[in-house]
Amino acid sequence: MSVNVDRRIVPPGEDEYLERAWRLKEHIRTTEGVLRQRRSFFHNAYTRSTVYVYVDETEGALIGFATVRRDGYILFLAVDQDYRGQGFGKRLVASAAEDHETVTCHARATNDRALAFYEALGFETERRVEGYYEDGGDAFYLRLGDQPSIRDRLARLLRR
């Protein structure tokens, strides 16, 4: 089956894909136990941020999204489980890196999968933040390294 993938950018103030992004985030929350945020927080963050989106036009499915603040902080990064391992998460981070001088995020200290993902992209741990999450869970504050080779590698991902 052929897949037609489209990359889109939703500017701040618009809510296109908001409901689909919420459903994807909630599906990941219920199956993996991560991305636990209240709907009001998610809605507010989404509409105040730039949202990078990949859509499977063939299936009409939301592949993944990254919600990024003006300062390059990634509030949410989610990729549908059916599309993981195909580089969409990397491309979403690359989109943020292309548009922002600095890219940062928090990752749950117990989320080994996310931490390995960010480390493979060149993120460095700045600090551990105890009790960062509402449930008392700790997080690591991560920053994308400044080495030109990392940024070049991510920029190449967008050209694919």
C-alpha positions as CSV (number, residue, x, y, z in Angstrom):
1,M,0.0,0.0,0.0
2,S,1.3,3.4,-0.8
3,V,1.3,6.1,1.8
4,N,1.0,9.8,1.1
5,V,2.6,11.7,4.0
6,D,2.2,15.5,4.4
7,R,4.0,17.8,6.8
8,R,2.1,20.8,8.0
9,I,2.7,23.7,10.3
10,V,-0.1,25.0,12.5
11,P,0.6,28.5,13.7
12,P,-0.2,29.8,17.2
13,G,-3.8,30.7,17.6
14,E,-5.2,28.0,15.3
15,D,-6.7,24.7,16.5
16,E,-6.5,22.6,13.3
17,Y,-5.7,19.0,14.4
18,L,-6.3,19.9,18.1
19,E,-8.9,17.1,18.6
20,R,-6.8,14.5,16.7
21,A,-3.7,15.5,18.6
22,W,-5.6,15.2,21.9
23,R,-6.9,11.7,21.0
24,L,-3.4,10.6,20.0
25,K,-1.9,11.9,23.2
26,E,-4.6,10.2,25.2
27,H,-4.2,6.9,23.4
28,I,-0.4,7.0,24.3
29,R,-1.2,8.0,27.9
30,T,-3.6,5.0,28.3
31,T,-1.3,2.5,26.7
32,E,2.1,3.7,27.8
33,G,1.4,5.7,30.9
34,V,3.1,8.9,29.7
35,L,1.9,12.3,28.4
36,R,-0.4,12.8,31.4
37,Q,-1.9,16.3,31.1
38,R,-5.2,17.8,31.8
39,R,-7.3,18.7,28.7
40,S,-7.4,22.4,29.6
41,F,-3.6,22.5,29.9
42,F,-3.1,20.7,26.6
43,H,-5.6,22.9,24.8
44,N,-4.0,26.1,26.0
45,A,-0.5,24.9,25.2
46,Y,-1.5,23.7,21.7
47,T,-3.2,26.9,20.7
48,R,-0.4,29.1,22.0
49,S,2.3,27.2,20.2
50,T,3.5,26.3,16.8
51,V,2.5,22.7,16.0
52,Y,4.4,20.6,13.5
53,V,2.2,17.8,12.2
54,Y,2.6,14.8,10.0
55,V,-0.5,13.4,8.4
56,D,-1.0,10.2,6.5
57,E,-3.3,11.5,3.7
58,T,-4.0,8.0,2.5
59,E,-5.5,6.9,5.8
60,G,-6.5,10.3,7.1
61,A,-4.5,9.5,10.2
62,L,-2.4,11.9,12.4
63,I,1.0,10.3,12.3
64,G,2.5,12.6,15.0
65,F,2.9,16.1,16.2
66,A,5.3,18.4,18.1
67,T,3.9,21.4,20.0
68,V,6.7,24.0,20.3
69,R,6.7,27.3,22.2
70,R,8.2,30.5,20.8
71,D,11.5,29.8,22.7
72,G,12.0,26.4,21.1
73,Y,10.7,24.4,24.1
74,I,8.9,21.2,23.0
75,L,5.8,20.9,25.1
76,F,4.5,17.7,23.5
77,L,6.0,15.2,21.1
78,A,3.9,12.3,20.1
79,V,4.1,9.7,17.3
80,D,1.4,7.1,16.7
81,Q,2.6,3.6,17.6
82,D,1.9,2.4,14.1
83,Y,4.3,4.9,12.6
84,R,7.2,4.7,15.1
85,G,10.6,3.7,13.9
86,Q,10.1,5.5,10.6
87,G,11.8,8.8,11.5
88,F,8.8,10.9,12.1
89,G,9.8,11.8,15.7
90,K,13.3,12.9,14.4
91,R,11.7,14.9,11.7
92,L,9.4,16.7,14.2
93,V,12.4,17.6,16.3
94,A,14.3,18.7,13.2
95,S,11.4,21.0,12.4
96,A,11.8,22.7,15.8
97,A,15.6,22.9,15.4
98,E,15.2,24.5,12.0
99,D,13.0,27.2,13.3
100,H,14.6,27.8,16.7
101,E,18.2,28.6,17.8
102,T,17.7,26.5,21.0
103,V,15.5,23.4,21.4
104,T,14.7,22.1,24.9
105,C,12.2,19.8,26.6
106,H,11.5,17.8,29.7
107,A,11.4,14.0,29.7
108,R,10.1,11.9,32.6
109,A,13.1,10.4,34.4
110,T,11.6,6.9,34.2
111,N,10.8,7.1,30.4
112,D,13.9,5.3,29.2
113,R,12.5,5.2,25.6
114,A,12.1,8.9,25.4
115,L,15.5,9.6,27.0
116,A,17.2,7.3,24.6
117,F,15.4,9.0,21.7
118,Y,16.5,12.5,22.7
119,E,20.1,11.4,23.5
120,A,20.4,9.8,20.1
121,L,19.4,13.1,18.5
122,G,22.1,15.0,20.5
123,F,20.1,16.3,23.4
124,E,22.1,16.7,26.6
125,T,20.8,16.6,30.2
126,E,21.0,20.0,31.8
127,R,19.5,18.9,35.2
128,R,17.1,16.6,37.0
129,V,14.0,18.3,38.3
130,E,12.5,16.5,41.3
131,G,8.7,16.5,41.5
132,Y,8.3,18.1,38.1
133,Y,5.1,16.3,37.2
134,E,1.7,16.6,38.9
135,D,2.0,13.0,40.1
136,G,5.3,13.8,41.8
137,G,7.4,12.2,39.1
138,D,10.9,13.6,38.3
139,A,12.0,14.9,34.9
140,F,15.2,15.7,33.1
141,Y,15.5,19.0,31.5
142,L,17.2,18.4,28.1
143,R,18.8,20.8,25.6
144,L,19.7,20.0,22.0
145,G,23.5,20.2,21.7
146,D,24.9,23.2,19.8
147,Q,27.3,21.2,17.7
148,P,26.8,22.1,14.0
149,S,27.0,18.4,13.1
150,I,23.9,17.7,15.1
151,R,21.9,20.6,13.6
152,D,23.2,19.6,10.1
153,R,22.1,16.0,10.6
154,L,18.6,17.1,11.7
155,A,18.3,19.6,8.8
156,R,19.1,16.7,6.4
157,L,16.2,14.8,7.9
158,L,13.8,17.5,6.8
159,R,15.1,17.3,3.2
160,R,14.3,13.6,2.9
